[in-house]
Amino acid sequence: TLRTYSEAIASIVALQMAQLQILEDFFDVPYHGARVMFGYSLGEITSLIAGGVIPLRCALEIPLSLASDCVRLSEGVRLGILFCRDHPLPLDEIQRLCILVNQLGEGVMGISTHLSPNSLLLMGEGRSLDHFKQQLMETVAQPIVLRKNKRRWPPLHTPILYRLNIPNRAAEMMHRMPIRLQPPVPPVLSMVTGEPSYNSFNARELLHRWTDHPQRLWDVVYATLAMGIDTVVHVGPEPNIIPSTYKR
């Protein structure tokens, strides 16, 4: 429901911010001294709040104002996890099949998250995931599994949002948002790019892309490993996809 979704947005961000403050006040671990911060989906917004770029009230204003349309779009949207046990997924072929399925006109689908080299999250309207699975079986030789979840999902980070112009409406609202013209401290690894891409002026651009671009979770996790980081502090509710990815 709209109330549940709106409450989840506000409570997740508030919980993450509270835990960061607890970390500093009770454990003497100042998060501003970390080498980097990052967060999956709403966690990236929390990172920018904590990094001093966006005030908390302003950061919540846009997702809460668009929550009702995200709930509307979730009707008929299903989430699927696509994975291969022994090989990396053929990303170019998967993206090509997504385009072919969307051209059928029976629902839009797209990659929502790059979980790892051999796993993705997909979201699709109607029978689009079924069409994708059929096309996949006919064109890809290696064994790839698609498991669908029966719950409704707000289709963030996918082109399904274009239906109600959510990315552009969010971008228009951000013109009025008092975003500080400074890089976040500590630097924030963006799930849009997989890199520490935020500078003193591009937060609006990256957050616009955040709405409909896939989350590059594996690229961000790989970046921290390549930097030699050996301690990661997770804040927010559990279960959570980030600790699970590190454990894998």
Secondary structure, 3 states (H helix, E strand, C coil): CHHHHHHHHHHHHHHHHHHHHHHHHHHCCCHHHCCCECCCCHHHHHHHHHCCCCCHHHHHHHHHHCHHHHHHHHCCEEEEEEECCCCCCCHHHHHHHHHHHHHCCCCCEEEEEEEECCEEEEEEECCHHHHHHHHHHHHCCCCCEEEEECCCCCCCCCHHHHHHCHHHHHHHHHCCCCCCCCCCCCCECCCCCCCCCCCCCCHHHHHHHHHHCCECHHHHHHHHHHCCCCCCCCCCCCCCHHHHHHHC
